[in-house]
């Protein structure tokens, strides 16, 4: 089973990029899973303007991974009750036609989960998840209805290092359910 992880974090050390790396390590420890992580979907990626524009070079490996992936996980920062525009932009670029692929065909029938890491309590997370979930369905993904929210990330991120901690077990439980989806 092939997984593509797409993190919408805009800084290298953002909490969403960190959560994506923990997820990568967890999934990579499972037998028979192949996992690719892309945690820079911003650098050198202009806002998509025309369908005939060339895919930004930094997104070419992500597209190659998506071609072979069975499942996708997106890691979305939450801003003002919505998801990151930079994540939507990268997903839009990747949705464009190329070679023998038609518009959105790269996403069709792939299973996808949403994970988010926030610095606070995540009060805006439900609306953001609904908006992102709606968009992912429009792309043609099959959305895993459960999502994962990691709150107070700055204080808790280190707890994902300890397999005996509640935080690690909650992450593992979510990922194990998605593996079975």
C-alpha positions in Angstrom: 0.0 0.0 0.0 1.4 3.4 -1.0 0.9 6.6 1.0 1.5 10.2 0.0 1.7 12.7 2.9 1.2 16.3 1.9 1.9 18.9 4.6 0.6 22.4 4.2 2.9 23.9 6.8 4.5 27.0 5.5 7.6 26.9 7.7 10.0 24.0 7.9 9.5 23.6 11.7 5.7 24.3 11.7 3.7 22.0 13.9 2.0 20.5 10.9 5.3 19.6 9.3 6.4 18.1 12.6 3.1 16.1 12.8 3.6 14.9 9.3 7.1 13.7 10.2 5.7 11.7 13.2 3.1 10.2 10.9 5.8 9.3 8.3 7.8 7.5 11.0 4.8 5.6 12.3 3.5 4.5 8.9 7.0 3.6 7.7 7.3 1.2 10.7 4.4 -0.8 9.4 5.1 -3.8 7.1 4.0 -3.5 3.5 3.5 0.3 3.5 5.5 2.6 1.3 5.3 6.3 2.4 6.4 9.5 0.8 6.4 12.8 2.7 6.2 16.2 1.1 6.5 19.0 3.6 7.4 21.9 1.3 4.4 22.7 -0.9 5.1 26.5 -0.9 8.7 27.3 -2.0 8.7 28.3 -5.7 5.0 27.6 -6.1 3.2 30.6 -7.5 -0.6 30.8 -7.3 -2.0 28.7 -10.2 -3.2 31.0 -13.0 -3.5 29.0 -16.2 -4.1 25.4 -17.0 -1.2 25.4 -19.4 1.4 26.6 -16.9 4.1 24.1 -16.1 3.9 22.3 -12.8 6.4 24.0 -10.4 9.5 21.9 -10.1 9.2 21.3 -6.4 5.8 19.6 -6.9 7.0 17.1 -9.5 8.0 14.5 -7.0 4.7 14.8 -5.1 2.8 14.3 -8.4 4.9 11.2 -9.1 4.1 9.9 -5.7 0.4 10.5 -6.1 0.4 8.6 -9.4 1.3 5.4 -7.4 -0.4 6.2 -4.1 -3.4 4.4 -2.8 -4.0 6.7 0.2 -3.2 10.4 0.9 -3.0 12.3 4.2 -3.1 16.1 4.1 -1.8 18.1 7.1 -3.5 21.5 7.2 -2.8 24.5 9.2 -5.9 26.3 10.4 -6.2 30.0 9.9 -9.3 32.0 11.0 -11.6 29.1 10.7 -10.2 27.9 7.3 -7.5 25.9 5.9 -4.2 27.2 4.4 -4.5 28.9 1.0 -1.0 27.5 0.2 -2.3 23.9 0.7 -5.2 24.6 -1.7 -2.8 26.1 -4.2 -0.6 23.1 -4.2 -3.6 20.7 -4.5 -4.9 22.9 -7.4 -1.5 22.6 -9.2 -1.4 18.9 -8.7 -5.0 18.6 -10.0 -4.2 20.0 -13.4 -4.2 17.8 -16.5 -0.8 16.3 -17.6 0.3 13.6 -19.9 -2.7 11.2 -20.2 -4.3 12.4 -17.0 -7.3 14.6 -17.2 -8.2 17.3 -14.7 -8.5 15.9 -11.1 -7.9 12.3 -12.4 -4.8 12.0 -10.3 -7.0 12.2 -7.2 -10.0 10.1 -8.3 -10.8 7.2 -6.0 -7.9 7.7 -3.7 -8.6 7.6 0.0 -7.7 10.7 2.0 -7.5 11.7 5.6 -7.1 15.2 7.2 -4.8 15.9 10.0 -4.1 19.2 11.7 -1.9 20.6 14.3 -2.7 23.8 16.0 -1.0 25.9 18.7 -4.1 26.6 20.6 -7.3 24.7 21.4 -8.5 24.4 17.8 -11.8 26.2 18.2 -11.9 27.0 14.5 -10.9 23.5 13.4 -14.4 22.0 12.8 -15.2 24.7 10.2 -11.8 24.4 8.6 -12.0 20.6 8.4 -15.5 20.8 6.8 -14.3 23.3 4.2 -11.2 21.2 3.4 -13.2 18.0 3.3 -15.7 19.5 0.9 -12.9 20.6 -1.4 -11.2 17.2 -1.2 -14.4 15.5 -2.3 -14.8 18.0 -5.2 -11.3 16.9 -6.3 -12.6 13.3 -6.4 -11.0 11.9 -3.2 -12.8 9.4 -0.9 -12.7 11.3 2.4 -12.0 9.4 5.7 -14.8 11.0 7.8 -12.8 11.0 11.0 -10.1 13.7 11.2 -7.2 14.1 13.6 -6.6 17.4 15.5 -3.5 17.8 17.6 -4.1 20.8 19.9 -1.6 22.9 22.0 1.1 21.5 19.7 4.0 23.6 21.1 3.5 22.1 24.6 2.6 18.6 23.5 4.6 17.7 20.4 7.5 16.1 22.3 4.9 13.7 23.8 4.7 12.0 20.5 8.2 10.6 21.1 6.9 8.3 23.9 4.9 5.3 22.8 3.5 5.0 26.3 1.9 8.5 26.3 -1.8 9.2 25.5 -0.8 11.5 22.7 1.2 8.9 20.9 -1.5 6.3 21.3 -4.2 8.7 20.0 -2.1 9.3 16.9 -1.4 5.6 16.4 -5.1 4.8 16.8 -6.2 7.3 14.2 -3.5 6.1 11.7 -4.4 2.4 12.3 -8.1 3.2 11.5 -7.1 5.0 8.3 -4.9 2.1 7.3 -8.0 -0.1 7.5 -10.2 2.4 5.6 
